[in-house]
Amino acid sequence: MTTNVNTNKASGSYSLFPSPMKSYFLSVVAIVAAAGPAVWLAWLAMTAVGLEGIPLALATAVLGMVLAVLFFATLVAVGKAIKFVK
């Protein structure tokens, strides 16, 4: 009976990334950098529509999440384009 063993040395290790903590730290920075402006813009947009109270909070949360994802994707794409992150 033979065992098929994956001999790929990079599999399951951090050898492709010199410092895994750098990747985590930059992800947290990108999330915070995307979420702040996203929530602020969502709040401005929803108050301009005239919402108040709970409807304002719910609409701001939904729109803020959508904007944050777009901002985060943009930050990651720019970081990869300028070779700041892998």
N, CA, C and O atoms as a GROMACS GRO file, in nm:
protein
  344
    1MET      N    1   0.084  -0.116   0.000
    1MET     CA    2   0.000   0.000   0.000
    1MET      C    3   0.090   0.124   0.000
    1MET      O    4   0.181   0.136   0.082
    2THR      N    5   0.063   0.217  -0.092
    2THR     CA    6   0.143   0.339  -0.100
    2THR      C    7   0.060   0.456  -0.051
    2THR      O    8  -0.062   0.461  -0.068
    3THR      N    9   0.128   0.549   0.009
    3THR     CA   10   0.061   0.669   0.058
    3THR      C   11   0.099   0.785  -0.031
    3THR      O   12   0.217   0.809  -0.059
    4ASN      N   13  -0.001   0.856  -0.076
    4ASN     CA   14   0.022   0.973  -0.160
    4ASN      C   15   0.042   1.094  -0.071
    4ASN      O   16  -0.053   1.141  -0.008
    5VAL      N   17   0.163   1.145  -0.064
    5VAL     CA   18   0.196   1.256   0.023
    5VAL      C   19   0.224   1.380  -0.062
    5VAL      O   20   0.296   1.373  -0.162
    6ASN      N   21   0.166   1.489  -0.023
    6ASN     CA   22   0.190   1.615  -0.093
    6ASN      C   23   0.330   1.665  -0.056
    6ASN      O   24   0.358   1.691   0.061
    7THR      N   25   0.416   1.676  -0.155
    7THR     CA   26   0.553   1.718  -0.128
    7THR      C   27   0.575   1.866  -0.151
    7THR      O   28   0.689   1.913  -0.150
    8ASN      N   29   0.469   1.940  -0.172
    8ASN     CA   30   0.481   2.084  -0.192
    8ASN      C   31   0.523   2.148  -0.060
    8ASN      O   32   0.446   2.148   0.036
    9LYS      N   33   0.642   2.201  -0.055
    9LYS     CA   34   0.697   2.256   0.070
    9LYS      C   35   0.622   2.381   0.117
    9LYS      O   36   0.620   2.410   0.237
   10ALA      N   37   0.559   2.455   0.024
   10ALA     CA   38   0.488   2.576   0.061
   10ALA      C   39   0.351   2.546   0.119
   10ALA      O   40   0.289   2.632   0.181
   11SER      N   41   0.304   2.426   0.099
   11SER     CA   42   0.170   2.388   0.146
   11SER      C   43   0.166   2.387   0.298
   11SER      O   44   0.244   2.318   0.363
   12GLY      N   45   0.075   2.463   0.353
   12GLY     CA   46   0.056   2.464   0.497
   12GLY      C   47   0.161   2.539   0.575
   12GLY      O   48   0.165   2.528   0.698
   13SER      N   49   0.245   2.614   0.509
   13SER     CA   50   0.347   2.690   0.581
   13SER      C   51   0.342   2.836   0.538
   13SER      O   52   0.271   2.873   0.444
   14TYR      N   53   0.417   2.916   0.606
   14TYR     CA   54   0.422   3.058   0.574
   14TYR      C   55   0.548   3.092   0.495
   14TYR      O   56   0.593   3.206   0.496
   15SER      N   57   0.605   2.994   0.427
   15SER     CA   58   0.731   3.019   0.358
   15SER      C   59   0.715   3.116   0.241
   15SER      O   60   0.813   3.179   0.201
   16LEU      N   61   0.594   3.130   0.187
   16LEU     CA   62   0.574   3.224   0.077
   16LEU      C   63   0.567   3.368   0.127
   16LEU      O   64   0.593   3.462   0.051
   17PHE      N   65   0.532   3.386   0.253
   17PHE     CA   66   0.520   3.519   0.310
   17PHE      C   67   0.622   3.532   0.422
   17PHE      O   68   0.619   3.455   0.518
   18PRO      N   69   0.712   3.628   0.411
   18PRO     CA   70   0.817   3.640   0.513
   18PRO      C   71   0.762   3.666   0.653
   18PRO      O   72   0.820   3.619   0.751
   19SER      N   73   0.654   3.739   0.664
   19SER     CA   74   0.597   3.768   0.794
   19SER      C   75   0.446   3.765   0.785
   19SER      O   76   0.386   3.858   0.731
   20PRO      N   77   0.381   3.660   0.837
   20PRO     CA   78   0.236   3.654   0.830
   20PRO      C   79   0.169   3.765   0.910
   20PRO      O   80   0.058   3.807   0.876
   21MET      N   81   0.235   3.814   1.014
   21MET     CA   82   0.175   3.921   1.093
   21MET      C   83   0.164   4.050   1.013
   21MET      O   84   0.071   4.128   1.036
   22LYS      N   85   0.255   4.074   0.920
   22LYS     CA   86   0.247   4.192   0.835
   22LYS      C   87   0.118   4.188   0.754
   22LYS      O   88   0.051   4.290   0.738
   23SER      N   89   0.084   4.071   0.703
   23SER     CA   90  -0.038   4.055   0.625
   23SER      C   91  -0.160   4.084   0.711
   23SER      O   92  -0.250   4.156   0.667
   24TYR      N   93  -0.165   4.031   0.832
   24TYR     CA   94  -0.278   4.055   0.922
   24TYR      C   95  -0.288   4.202   0.960
   24TYR      O   96  -0.397   4.260   0.959
   25PHE      N   97  -0.176   4.261   0.993
   25PHE     CA   98  -0.175   4.402   1.033
   25PHE      C   99  -0.224   4.491   0.920
   25PHE      O  100  -0.306   4.581   0.943
   26LEU      N  101  -0.176   4.468   0.799
   26LEU     CA  102  -0.220   4.549   0.685
   26LEU      C  103  -0.367   4.527   0.654
   26LEU      O  104  -0.434   4.620   0.610
   27SER      N  105  -0.418   4.407   0.677
   27SER     CA  106  -0.561   4.382   0.657
   27SER      C  107  -0.644   4.462   0.757
   27SER      O  108  -0.747   4.519   0.720
   28VAL      N  109  -0.600   4.465   0.881
   28VAL     CA  110  -0.673   4.542   0.983
   28VAL      C  111  -0.669   4.691   0.949
   28VAL      O  112  -0.770   4.760   0.963
   29VAL      N  113  -0.553   4.739   0.906
   29VAL     CA  114  -0.541   4.880   0.868
   29VAL      C  115  -0.634   4.911   0.751
   29VAL      O  116  -0.702   5.014   0.751
   30ALA      N  117  -0.638   4.823   0.652
   30ALA     CA  118  -0.724   4.845   0.535
   30ALA      C  119  -0.872   4.841   0.574
   30ALA      O  120  -0.951   4.919   0.522
   31ILE      N  121  -0.910   4.752   0.664
   31ILE     CA  122  -1.050   4.744   0.709
   31ILE      C  123  -1.090   4.873   0.780
   31ILE      O  124  -1.196   4.928   0.753
   32VAL      N  125  -1.005   4.920   0.870
   32VAL     CA  126  -1.036   5.043   0.943
   32VAL      C  127  -1.038   5.163   0.848
   32VAL      O  128  -1.125   5.249   0.859
   33ALA      N  129  -0.943   5.167   0.756
   33ALA     CA  130  -0.937   5.278   0.659
   33ALA      C  131  -1.058   5.276   0.566
   33ALA      O  132  -1.098   5.381   0.516
   34ALA      N  133  -1.114   5.160   0.541
   34ALA     CA  134  -1.232   5.151   0.454
   34ALA      C  135  -1.361   5.175   0.531
   34ALA      O  136  -1.453   5.238   0.479
   35ALA      N  137  -1.368   5.127   0.654
   35ALA     CA  138  -1.493   5.134   0.730
   35ALA      C  139  -1.524   5.276   0.777
   35ALA      O  140  -1.640   5.317   0.774
   36GLY      N  141  -1.425   5.350   0.820
   36GLY     CA  142  -1.449   5.485   0.870
   36GLY      C  143  -1.517   5.575   0.769
   36GLY      O  144  -1.627   5.624   0.795
   37PRO      N  145  -1.456   5.597   0.654
   37PRO     CA  146  -1.520   5.682   0.553
   37PRO      C  147  -1.651   5.624   0.500
   37PRO      O  148  -1.743   5.699   0.465
   38ALA      N  149  -1.660   5.491   0.495
   38ALA     CA  150  -1.783   5.428   0.444
   38ALA      C  151  -1.901   5.459   0.535
   38ALA      O  152  -2.009   5.494   0.488
   39VAL      N  153  -1.881   5.445   0.664
   39VAL     CA  154  -1.990   5.473   0.758
   39VAL      C  155  -2.026   5.621   0.758
   39VAL      O  156  -2.143   5.657   0.763
   40TRP      N  157  -1.925   5.705   0.753
   40TRP     CA  158  -1.951   5.849   0.751
   40TRP      C  159  -2.030   5.888   0.626
   40TRP      O  160  -2.128   5.963   0.636
   41LEU      N  161  -1.990   5.838   0.508
   41LEU     CA  162  -2.063   5.870   0.385
   41LEU      C  163  -2.204   5.811   0.386
   41LEU      O  164  -2.298   5.875   0.339
   42ALA      N  165  -2.219   5.691   0.440
   42ALA     CA  166  -2.351   5.630   0.450
   42ALA      C  167  -2.442   5.713   0.541
   42ALA      O  168  -2.559   5.735   0.510
   43TRP      N  169  -2.388   5.758   0.653
   43TRP     CA  170  -2.466   5.839   0.746
   43TRP      C  171  -2.507   5.972   0.680
   43TRP      O  172  -2.622   6.015   0.694
   44LEU      N  173  -2.414   6.036   0.609
   44LEU     CA  174  -2.448   6.160   0.538
   44LEU      C  175  -2.558   6.137   0.434
   44LEU      O  176  -2.651   6.217   0.423
   45ALA      N  177  -2.546   6.029   0.359
   45ALA     CA  178  -2.645   6.000   0.255
   45ALA      C  179  -2.782   5.972   0.314
   45ALA      O  180  -2.883   6.018   0.261
   46MET      N  181  -2.786   5.896   0.422
   46MET     CA  182  -2.916   5.860   0.480
   46MET      C  183  -2.981   5.978   0.553
   46MET      O  184  -3.103   5.989   0.554
   47THR      N  185  -2.901   6.065   0.614
   47THR     CA  186  -2.961   6.184   0.676
   47THR      C  187  -3.009   6.281   0.569
   47THR      O  188  -3.108   6.352   0.590
   48ALA      N  189  -2.941   6.286   0.454
   48ALA     CA  190  -2.986   6.371   0.344
   48ALA      C  191  -3.120   6.325   0.289
   48ALA      O  192  -3.200   6.406   0.242
   49VAL      N  193  -3.144   6.195   0.296
   49VAL     CA  194  -3.273   6.140   0.252
   49VAL      C  195  -3.383   6.176   0.352
   49VAL      O  196  -3.501   6.179   0.317
   50GLY      N  197  -3.346   6.202   0.475
   50GLY     CA  198  -3.443   6.243   0.576
   50GLY      C  199  -3.476   6.136   0.677
   50GLY      O  200  -3.575   6.149   0.749
   51LEU      N  201  -3.397   6.031   0.685
   51LEU     CA  202  -3.423   5.925   0.782
   51LEU      C  203  -3.377   5.969   0.921
   51LEU      O  204  -3.283   6.047   0.937
   52GLU      N  205  -3.446   5.915   1.022
   52GLU     CA  206  -3.410   5.942   1.161
   52GLU      C  207  -3.431   5.816   1.243
   52GLU      O  208  -3.506   5.727   1.205
   53GLY      N  209  -3.363   5.809   1.356
   53GLY     CA  210  -3.384   5.700   1.451
   53GLY      C  211  -3.339   5.564   1.400
   53GLY      O  212  -3.233   5.551   1.338
   54ILE      N  213  -3.423   5.463   1.428
   54ILE     CA  214  -3.389   5.326   1.392
   54ILE      C  215  -3.378   5.306   1.241
   54ILE      O  216  -3.285   5.239   1.197
   55PRO      N  217  -3.469   5.361   1.160
   55PRO     CA  218  -3.449   5.346   1.014
   55PRO      C  219  -3.316   5.405   0.966
   55PRO      O  220  -3.253   5.349   0.876
   56LEU      N  221  -3.274   5.516   1.026
   56LEU     CA  222  -3.144   5.575   0.991
   56LEU      C  223  -3.031   5.480   1.027
   56LEU      O  224  -2.938   5.461   0.948
   57ALA      N  225  -3.039   5.420   1.146
   57ALA     CA  226  -2.934   5.328   1.189
   57ALA      C  227  -2.926   5.205   1.099
   57ALA      O  228  -2.817   5.163   1.060
   58LEU      N  229  -3.041   5.148   1.065
   58LEU     CA  230  -3.042   5.029   0.981
   58LEU      C  231  -2.992   5.059   0.839
   58LEU      O  232  -2.911   4.985   0.784
   59ALA      N  233  -3.042   5.166   0.782
   59ALA     CA  234  -3.000   5.202   0.646
   59ALA      C  235  -2.852   5.239   0.642
   59ALA      O  236  -2.782   5.205   0.547
   60THR      N  237  -2.805   5.308   0.744
   60THR     CA  238  -2.662   5.343   0.751
   60THR      C  239  -2.577   5.218   0.763
   60THR      O  240  -2.472   5.209   0.700
   61ALA      N  241  -2.620   5.123   0.844
   61ALA     CA  242  -2.543   4.999   0.861
   61ALA      C  243  -2.534   4.922   0.729
   61ALA      O  244  -2.426   4.876   0.691
   62VAL      N  245  -2.645   4.909   0.658
   62VAL     CA  246  -2.645   4.835   0.532
   62VAL      C  247  -2.560   4.906   0.428
   62VAL      O  248  -2.472   4.846   0.367
   63LEU      N  249  -2.587   5.034   0.407
   63LEU     CA  250  -2.510   5.109   0.308
   63LEU      C  251  -2.363   5.119   0.348
   63LEU      O  252  -2.275   5.113   0.262
   64GLY      N  253  -2.336   5.135   0.475
   64GLY     CA  254  -2.198   5.142   0.523
   64GLY      C  255  -2.121   5.014   0.494
   64GLY      O  256  -2.004   5.018   0.456
   65MET      N  257  -2.187   4.898   0.512
   65MET     CA  258  -2.120   4.771   0.483
   65MET      C  259  -2.090   4.757   0.334
   65MET      O  260  -1.983   4.711   0.296
   66VAL      N  261  -2.185   4.797   0.250
   66VAL     CA  262  -2.163   4.789   0.105
   66VAL      C  263  -2.047   4.880   0.065
   66VAL      O  264  -1.959   4.839  -0.010
   67LEU      N  265  -2.048   5.002   0.113
   67LEU     CA  266  -1.940   5.096   0.080
   67LEU      C  267  -1.806   5.049   0.136
   67LEU      O  268  -1.703   5.063   0.070
   68ALA      N  269  -1.807   4.994   0.256
   68ALA     CA  270  -1.682   4.946   0.317
   68ALA      C  271  -1.620   4.834   0.233
   68ALA      O  272  -1.499   4.829   0.216
   69VAL      N  273  -1.703   4.744   0.182
   69VAL     CA  274  -1.653   4.636   0.098
   69VAL      C  275  -1.591   4.694  -0.030
   69VAL      O  276  -1.484   4.651  -0.073
   70LEU      N  277  -1.659   4.790  -0.089
   70LEU     CA  278  -1.606   4.853  -0.211
   70LEU      C  279  -1.474   4.926  -0.183
   70LEU      O  280  -1.379   4.915  -0.260
   71PHE      N  281  -1.470   5.000  -0.074
   71PHE     CA  282  -1.347   5.072  -0.038
   71PHE      C  283  -1.234   4.974  -0.007
   71PHE      O  284  -1.120   4.995  -0.048
   72PHE      N  285  -1.265   4.866   0.066
   72PHE     CA  286  -1.164   4.767   0.102
   72PHE      C  287  -1.108   4.701  -0.025
   72PHE      O  288  -0.986   4.685  -0.039
   73ALA      N  289  -1.197   4.662  -0.116
   73ALA     CA  290  -1.151   4.600  -0.241
   73ALA      C  291  -1.063   4.696  -0.320
   73ALA      O  292  -0.964   4.656  -0.380
   74THR      N  293  -1.099   4.823  -0.319
   74THR     CA  294  -1.019   4.923  -0.388
   74THR      C  295  -0.882   4.938  -0.323
   74THR      O  296  -0.781   4.944  -0.393
   75LEU      N  297  -0.877   4.944  -0.192
   75LEU     CA  298  -0.749   4.956  -0.121
   75LEU      C  299  -0.660   4.834  -0.147
   75LEU      O  300  -0.539   4.849  -0.167
   76VAL      N  301  -0.718   4.716  -0.146
   76VAL     CA  302  -0.639   4.595  -0.172
   76VAL      C  303  -0.586   4.595  -0.314
   76VAL      O  304  -0.471   4.560  -0.338
   77ALA      N  305  -0.672   4.634  -0.410
   77ALA     CA  306  -0.629   4.637  -0.550
   77ALA      C  307  -0.516   4.739  -0.571
   77ALA      O  308  -0.421   4.712  -0.644
   78VAL      N  309  -0.528   4.854  -0.508
   78VAL     CA  310  -0.423   4.955  -0.520
   78VAL      C  311  -0.294   4.905  -0.454
   78VAL      O  312  -0.185   4.923  -0.508
   79GLY      N  313  -0.307   4.843  -0.337
   79GLY     CA  314  -0.190   4.788  -0.269
   79GLY      C  315  -0.118   4.683  -0.352
   79GLY      O  316   0.005   4.678  -0.353
   80LYS      N  317  -0.195   4.600  -0.420
   80LYS     CA  318  -0.133   4.498  -0.505
   80LYS      C  319  -0.075   4.562  -0.632
   80LYS      O  320   0.029   4.517  -0.681
   81ALA      N  321  -0.140   4.664  -0.684
   81ALA     CA  322  -0.092   4.729  -0.807
   81ALA      C  323   0.043   4.797  -0.785
   81ALA      O  324   0.129   4.797  -0.873
   82ILE      N  325   0.060   4.856  -0.666
   82ILE     CA  326   0.187   4.923  -0.638
   82ILE      C  327   0.286   4.830  -0.568
   82ILE      O  328   0.392   4.873  -0.522
   83LYS      N  329   0.249   4.701  -0.560
   83LYS     CA  330   0.334   4.596  -0.504
   83LYS      C  331   0.367   4.621  -0.355
   83LYS      O  332   0.476   4.588  -0.307
   84PHE      N  333   0.270   4.680  -0.283
   84PHE     CA  334   0.286   4.701  -0.140
   84PHE      C  335   0.250   4.574  -0.062
   84PHE      O  336   0.309   4.546   0.042
   85VAL      N  337   0.153   4.500  -0.113
   85VAL     CA  338   0.113   4.371  -0.056
   85VAL      C  339   0.109   4.267  -0.166
   85VAL      O  340   0.102   4.300  -0.285
   86LYS      N  341   0.113   4.140  -0.125
   86LYS     CA  342   0.106   4.033  -0.224
   86LYS      C  343  -0.035   4.000  -0.258
   86LYS      O  344  -0.061   3.912  -0.340
   0.00000   0.00000   0.00000
